[in-house]
Structure formats: C-alpha cells, structure tokens
C-alpha cells in the first residue's frame, strides 16, 4: 500500500513539475559583446553592434545607452531600443544612438543596457548589461 501511495505521489509530483516547466517565465537572455562605436554626423549619433543570447521564439526587448564625458565635464548621452523575435542562440543587433544634448566626441564612452524576454503573456524579470567601456571614433 505504501509503495502504491509513494508511486502515486511521485507521479503527481512529476506531472506538477512538468506543468510548472510549461508555465515558467521566459529565460532571461544575456549580453555577450559590444563593438566600438562609429561617430556619424559630427557626433550627433553613434552606430555599432552588440550581441545578445536569447531563447528561440521569445520576443526580446533590448534597451541600450551610451554615456560619455565631453568638454568641461559635460555629459553626452543617448539611447536605443530594439524589439525582435529570437531565432535562437545569439543575435547581433545594430545600435543607433542619437545624442540628446551634447555631441559625442572621439574617445572612451560607457555602453550599458537592459534585456528582457517574453513568451506568450509571461516576461522574465530582465537583466542589466554590465558597464562596458567602448571607444568612439569617426
């Protein structure tokens, strides 16, 4: 009798875990690398690429920003937003960051961002990209 109850409990637990796996939120993607940026239009914008890891079929939202200390300690900054359906593995995306108030200059800048994956009506908590120092040049 104990064996039958134990087997029934194990089967119920396994079925429950299987359902929980199906209902689990999408797996958080991750940032893998970023290229240096090319200044365009005299620093009015910066273009480059970055790579993220994601789960096939998930809708992925990526926010990226670049911040740079420019003349007299002022800050040049801008951001980019991308949304796409992941084909699986990694995806290389182009960032197009438009300067908001100050133009970007040649030199070091900080690239950072946020990625979130969604499947059906469930999104993961998302994760921040680590701060990455890149070089901007024309």
N, C-alpha and C positions, 0 to 999 in steps of 0.2 A: 504494500500500500504506500509506504514512504517513497519507494522508488518511482511509483506512478505519479505521486504528487510532485516529486522533485523534477521528473521529466516534464510534467505539465507546466510547472513554474519556469523551467528553463526555456521551454518553447514559447511561453507568453513573453518572457523577457527578451528573447531573440526577436520575436515579432515586433515588440515595442521599440527595440533598438533600431530595427530596420525602418520603421515608420519615422522615428526621430531623425535618422540619417536623411530620409527624403525631405523632411521639413526643415532641415538645418539651413541656416542662412548661407548665402554665397560665401565662398572662401576669399579672404582678403588677398588682393593682388599685391604686387610689390614692385618697387623701383629697382632697376638693375644698373643703368648707367645713363649719363648725360654728356652731350658733346659741348665743346666750347661754342660760344655764340658769335655770329657774324652781325656786326652793326650795319644797318641799312639806313639810307636817307639821313646821313649825318648823325646817327644815333637816335633817331626818332623811334626806331624799333630794333629788335634783336631776333634773329632766327637761328635755330639749331635743331637738334634731335635729342630725344630721350627714349629709353626702352623700359617697358613695364612687363611684368609677368602677370598673367591672368588666366581665368578658367574658361574653357570653351563654352560658348553660348551665353555667357554672362554679359549684361550691359555694364560697361565700365565708365565711370566718371572720373576725370583727372583735372585737377586744378594745379597750375604751375605758376611760380612767380620768380622774378629776378629783381634783386636789390643791389644797388651799387652806390658807394660813397663817391661823390663827384666833387667839383671845385668848392673850396671853402667849407667842406664838411656837409654840404647839402646832399640829399639822397635822390637818386634816380630809381624809379621802380615801375613795374608793370606786371601784368599777369595774363594768363591764357587759360582757356577752359576747353576740354575735349570730351566728347562722348562717343563711344563706339561699341559695337558688339564684338566680343573677343573670339578670335578664330582658334584660340588655344595656344599654350606655350607663352611666347613673348610677342610683343607688338612694338614696333618702332614708330614713334609719333614725332611730328614736327611741332616745335613750339614757335609761335609768332607772338612775341611780347612787345606791345606798344608802350612807349614811355608815357607816363601820365603828366608830369610837370617839368621835369628836367630831362635833358637828353642823356643817353648812355654814352660813356667815353671808353676809349681803349683801356684795357686793364682788367683787374680782377673784379668779379661780382659774385654774389651768392645766389644759387639756384635752389629752390625748395618747392614743395608741393604736397598734394594730398590725393590719395586714390581710394575709390570706393567701388565695390562690385555689387550688382544686384541680379537676382534670379527670380523671375515671376514678380511677386509682390514683397519679396524679402531682400533687404540690403544688409551687408555686413557693417560693422562699426567704422570701417575705413582705417587707413593708416597714413601717417605723415612720411614724406620722403625725408631722408637725412639731409642736413645742410650740405651742399656741395659747392665748392669754390670752382668757378669756371673762368676762362679768360675770354674777354670780348675784344674783337678787332674788326677793322674794316676790310 
